[in-house]
Amino acid sequence: MRKDLKEIIARYESYHPKPRSFLIKSAFNLAEIAYFGEKRLNGEPWINHAVRVSEYLLELGMDAVTLSAGLLHDSFDFGLTSDEIRKEVGPDVADLLINLTNLKEVRGKGIKNYPLGEKMSILEGLFYPLPRMLGL
């Protein structure tokens, strides 16, 4: 196991009463596959960026689903599909990533430029999974 993954898991387990570390491990392994050989503009491996995002989320005390999504937040850009994420890491992480992607899309285009039906669909996609993800 990579040192940075060990550190993420140790920090997560230090504050979470019922840790789901297996989820973070699965997400990390999938992220390594998705970002394999990819470099940022500064030349560093893309996985390092994903690790930094997760470290920031750790500082906020986030759960395993959110930390996993942080590790995989760019994975669609590198060819990973929501079905692959759903299979390997679970539906909560896949749904969160889909919602993040929708937010990026809306932010780039501006919600006011969408027809009403599409606005409703986007908002439903953003908020519909939340109760299940929050255990409500």
Buried (B, 14 or more C-beta within 10 A) or exposed (E): EEEBBEBBBEBBEEEBEEBBBEBBBBBBBBBBEBBEEEEEEEEEBBBBBBBEBBBEBBEEEBBBBBBBBBBBBBBBEBEBEBEBBBEBBBBBBBBBBBBBBBBEEBEEEEEEEBEEEEBEEBEEBBEEBEEEBEEE
